[in-house]
Each structure stands twice: as structure tokens, then as C-alpha cells.
Amino acid sequence: MMTKPEFSIPGLDATLFDASEWPLVYGRFPELNEPDRVSRILDSLDAILALKQAFVMAWIPPSHDHDDEPHEDEKRSVVWIKQRKADLRQHCRGYLYITAEPALRALLEGRLETVKKMYGFPMVVVEDRTVARGQAKSFLQLHGIRNPRARS
């Protein structure tokens, strides 16, 4: 029997997102062959933003490279980001990308340098969930948010 997380978000895709450590939310980027992948991510992010509460997003990258994303999927994501830039800036305290692979880490860090300004909040590559928890706590505390749920 599955135990229900303490915190649930209506409309959140539980196969891609885990909000059990709210306000830290883990999101897994789906693989290219997963059905309806872009809608599932964007609808879930809309559900998180609808709470109108501060949060930190910790992303788990897929096995494929970002450059392999189909053009239409990428375009749809960019439009979504532009339409929700104000909400993201108001509520998201940071994006974390979790990977222990040195090559992927270096690639992500390089890419984040170019997109950070567009988002307007910190973006950091971390090696695991333990580091992600500590970094999320720091992001939240910068904004005066005490975070009893995130374990360090």
C-alpha cells in the first residue's frame, strides 16, 4: 500500500513530480518516448504556480540532451515560460538541477549562465538530493522563508 505524501498539489503529475518535501519540489524531465510529456510538465508547473506560494524546483535531467528536444516541444515550453515569467519570478526561489555526472554538470552549468537572466532567479547544478535540500533552504531563507519541511 502506498503512503500518501503529507503535502499534495491538485493537478500535479505524480509520475514526474514529488512535492512531499514542499516547498522543495522534485521534477523529473520525461524521456522523449513518454506520452504527452510537455503537457504533463507544463500542467504540473501551472498547478504549483496556482498555489501562489514560494517554492524551489529541483530538476532531474532526462537521458537525452536538451538539443534533442523536438522543435515544437521546445517552442511550446518557451511560450509557456514567457507567459508565466512574472508568476515564476514572484513564487519560484530557484531551480536546481541534480546530477552527479561531471560532463552533464559542466554542460548544464554552461547553459544556465545564458538563461539565468531570462528567469530572474538562481539556477544551480547540485550533485544529489542532500545538497539540493541544503541549497533550497538557502534560497528560501534569502527571502525570509523558514522551511521546517525541508530536511537538511
C-alpha positions as CSV (number, residue, x, y, z in Angstrom):
1,M,0.0,0.0,0.0
2,M,1.4,3.4,-0.9
3,T,1.5,6.1,1.7
4,K,0.1,9.4,0.8
5,P,2.6,12.3,1.0
6,E,1.9,14.9,3.7
7,F,1.5,17.6,1.0
8,S,-0.3,17.1,-2.3
9,I,-0.9,19.5,-5.1
10,P,-4.1,19.1,-7.2
11,G,-3.2,18.6,-10.8
12,L,0.4,17.5,-10.2
13,D,1.6,14.6,-12.3
14,A,2.9,12.2,-9.6
15,T,5.0,10.2,-12.0
16,L,7.0,13.3,-12.9
17,F,6.8,15.4,-9.7
18,D,7.3,14.8,-6.0
19,A,6.1,17.6,-3.6
20,S,6.5,15.6,-0.4
21,E,9.3,17.9,0.7
22,W,7.3,21.1,0.0
23,P,8.4,23.9,-0.6
24,L,11.1,21.9,-2.4
25,V,9.6,20.1,-5.4
26,Y,11.4,17.4,-7.4
27,G,10.6,17.2,-11.1
28,R,11.8,14.6,-13.5
29,F,12.1,15.6,-17.1
30,P,10.4,12.9,-19.1
31,E,12.1,10.9,-21.8
32,L,11.4,11.6,-25.4
33,N,9.2,8.5,-25.8
34,E,6.9,9.3,-22.8
35,P,3.4,10.2,-23.8
36,D,2.1,13.8,-23.6
37,R,5.4,14.8,-21.9
38,V,5.3,18.6,-22.4
39,S,1.7,19.0,-21.3
40,R,2.3,16.9,-18.2
41,I,5.2,19.1,-17.2
42,L,3.6,22.4,-18.0
43,D,0.2,21.5,-16.4
44,S,2.1,20.4,-13.3
45,L,4.0,23.6,-13.2
46,D,0.8,25.5,-13.6
47,A,-0.6,23.6,-10.6
48,I,2.4,24.6,-8.5
49,L,2.2,28.2,-9.5
50,A,-1.6,28.2,-8.7
51,L,-0.7,27.8,-5.0
52,K,0.8,31.3,-5.1
53,Q,3.5,30.2,-2.6
54,A,7.2,30.3,-2.6
55,F,8.9,27.1,-3.8
56,V,12.2,25.7,-5.1
57,M,12.2,23.4,-8.1
58,A,14.8,20.6,-8.3
59,W,15.0,19.0,-11.7
60,I,16.3,15.6,-12.6
61,P,17.5,15.6,-16.2
62,P,16.5,13.0,-18.8
63,S,18.9,10.7,-20.5
64,H,18.7,12.7,-23.8
65,D,20.4,16.1,-24.4
66,H,18.3,19.2,-24.4
67,D,19.3,19.8,-28.1
68,D,17.5,16.6,-29.0
69,E,14.1,18.1,-27.9
70,P,11.7,18.3,-30.8
71,H,11.4,21.9,-32.0
72,E,7.6,22.1,-31.3
73,D,8.1,20.9,-27.7
74,E,10.9,23.4,-27.2
75,K,8.8,26.2,-28.7
76,R,5.8,25.4,-26.5
77,S,7.9,25.4,-23.4
78,V,9.5,28.8,-24.3
79,V,6.0,30.3,-24.9
80,W,4.8,28.9,-21.5
81,I,7.9,30.4,-19.8
82,K,7.3,33.8,-21.4
83,Q,3.6,33.8,-20.4
84,R,4.4,32.9,-16.8
85,K,7.6,34.8,-16.3
86,A,6.0,37.2,-13.7
87,D,4.5,34.3,-11.7
88,L,7.7,32.3,-11.8
89,R,9.7,35.3,-10.6
90,Q,7.2,36.0,-7.9
91,H,7.0,32.5,-6.5
92,C,10.0,30.4,-7.6
93,R,13.0,30.9,-5.4
94,G,15.4,28.9,-7.6
95,Y,15.9,26.0,-9.9
96,L,18.2,23.2,-9.0
97,Y,19.5,20.5,-11.5
98,I,20.5,17.3,-9.9
99,T,23.3,15.3,-11.5
100,A,26.5,13.6,-10.2
101,E,27.9,13.2,-13.8
102,P,30.8,15.7,-14.3
103,A,30.2,16.1,-18.1
104,L,26.5,16.8,-17.7
105,R,27.2,19.1,-14.8
106,A,29.6,21.1,-16.9
107,L,27.2,21.2,-19.8
108,L,24.3,22.4,-17.6
109,E,26.4,25.0,-15.8
110,G,27.4,26.5,-19.1
111,R,23.8,26.6,-20.4
112,L,22.5,28.1,-17.2
113,E,24.8,31.0,-17.5
114,T,23.0,32.0,-20.7
115,V,19.4,31.5,-19.4
116,K,19.6,32.7,-15.8
117,K,18.9,36.3,-16.7
118,M,15.7,35.4,-18.6
119,Y,14.3,33.6,-15.5
120,G,15.3,36.1,-12.8
121,F,16.0,33.6,-10.1
122,P,19.1,31.5,-9.1
123,M,19.8,28.3,-11.0
124,V,22.4,25.9,-9.7
125,V,23.6,22.4,-10.5
126,V,23.9,20.1,-7.5
127,E,25.2,16.6,-7.1
128,D,22.3,14.9,-5.2
129,R,19.1,15.4,-3.2
130,T,21.0,16.1,0.1
131,V,22.8,19.1,-1.5
132,A,19.5,20.1,-3.2
133,R,17.8,20.3,0.2
134,G,20.5,22.5,1.7
135,Q,20.5,24.8,-1.4
136,A,16.7,25.0,-1.4
137,K,16.8,26.0,2.3
138,S,19.4,28.8,1.4
139,F,17.2,30.1,-1.4
140,L,14.2,30.2,0.8
141,Q,16.0,31.8,3.7
142,L,17.3,34.6,1.4
143,H,13.6,35.6,1.1
144,G,12.9,35.2,4.8
145,I,11.1,31.9,4.5
146,R,11.6,29.4,7.2
147,N,11.3,26.0,5.9
148,P,10.5,23.3,8.5
149,R,9.7,20.6,5.9
150,A,13.0,20.5,4.0
151,R,15.3,18.1,5.7
152,S,19.0,19.1,5.8
